[in-house]
């Protein structure tokens, strides 16, 4: 009987983590304009020919700095992304030839109430990025609930 309770608890936790990850993916998909971009402590914001990141289902189009050319606006510029959401870390992993974004980055979301926009922050040993969600209806009821959930997820993870 004790084993059944443990199995039910494990099943419940895995389903809730899966739902959380899907909700995160749904909120990330779309276009993000880059507000801040530091790589290896260098400000690259003005060195990028495009300042937008486009997240699709499992693909992402990432900007490349002129200083770190690896091709952009071609098939090589697309990478893959995945969410890593466990008890202590919320992060996003990029599989790409782009050296700026490649690897794991801690992921934060916050509600910028002053300008009424959803913000995302990525941090790693070499990268600091802050981006604003584009084409985002801030007053939509579903988006209001999503922002609250995103903030709760970020608060429960230790960064």
N, C-alpha and C positions, 0 to 999 in steps of 0.2 A: 504494500500500500504506500509506503514511504517513497518507493521508487517511482510510482505513478505521479505523486505530487511533484517530485523533482523534474520528471519528464514534462509535465504540464507547465511548470515555471520556465524551464529552458525553452520550450516551444513558444510560450508567450513572449519571452524576451527577444527571441530571434525574429518573430513576426513584427514586434514593435520597432526593432532596429531596422528591419527591411523597409517598413513604412516610412521611418524617419529618413532613410537614405533616399528613397524615391521622392519624398517631399523636397529634400535638398536638391536633388537633380532637377526636379521640375522648376525650382526657383532659380537655378543657375542657368538653365537653357535660355538662349537669347543673346542679345548684344549688350556689351558693357563698354563704356568709354573709360579710358585710363586717365585718372586724375594725378597719380603719383607712380613713378617707376624708377626704382633704384636697383642697380645690379652691380655687385662688387663695390658698393658705396659710391658708384657713379650715377648721377642723375641722367637717365636716358630718355626722359619724357619728350624732349625736343629732337632727339636723334632718330625717333621712329617715324618711318614714312606713313604709318597708320597708327591711330591711337585707339583702336577698337579691338576687342576680343569677341569672337563669335563662338558660343557654345552650342553645338548641336547634340543629338542624342548621345553619341559616344565619340564624336569628333570635335576638335576645337581648332579654330584659326587664330594663331597667335602672332602678334607683331614681332618684327625683328629689327634690331637697331642697325643703323649703317655701320656701326663699329664692330658688330658681330654678325656679319652677313652670312646667312644660310639659305637665302632664297625666301621670297614671300610672294603671295598671290599665285602660287603654283601648288601642285599636289604635295610637294614636300613640306609646305608650310602647315598643312593639317597634321595635327597630332591626335592622340587619344587621351581621354581623361577619365578618371574614376574617383569616387569618393571613398575615403577611409574614415569610418565613424565607429570608434570604440569607446570604452569607458573614460579614457583619459585624453584622447586626441581626436580632433576633427581636422582632416586634411584632404587635399586634393592632389592626386598624382598625375603628372603629365608624362606621356611617352611621346617624345618628339626629338627631332634633330636640333631644335632650337635650344641653344645652351642657356639662355636666360631663364626659361621656365622648366626645363627638364628636371624630373624627379619629384619628390614630395615637398609640399608647401602647406604650412598650417593655414587653416581657413577660418575666417571670422566674418560674420555678417553684423551690420548694425543699421539702425533706422536713423537717417539724418533728418530729424524733424524740422530743422531750420529751413532746408531747401526741399523738404518733402520728397526724399529719394531713398531707395534701398542701396546700401553700399556693401562692397565686399573687400576684404583685405586678405592678401596672401603674404606669408612671411616664411622665409627659409634662411639658411646661413648666408646666402648670396643675393636674395631677392626680397624687396619690399614693394608691394603693389597695392594701390587703392583704386577701385573702379566703381562707377555708378551705373546702375541698371538703366538701360534705355528702353523706350516704348513700354513703360511700366505705369499702370494706372494706380497711383498712390491711394486713391480713395475707394477703390474697389473692395467690397467686403471680404472676398477671398484673400486678397493681397494683405489686408489688415490682419487677418488671422494668421497668414503665413509669416508675416514679419514678426509677430509675437512668438510663434513657434521657433523661428530661426534664432531669435534672441535667447529663448529658453535653452535651445540646443547648445548654443555657444557658451552660455553661462555654466551649463553642467559639465562641459569639457574643461579640463585644466590646461591652460596654455602658458 
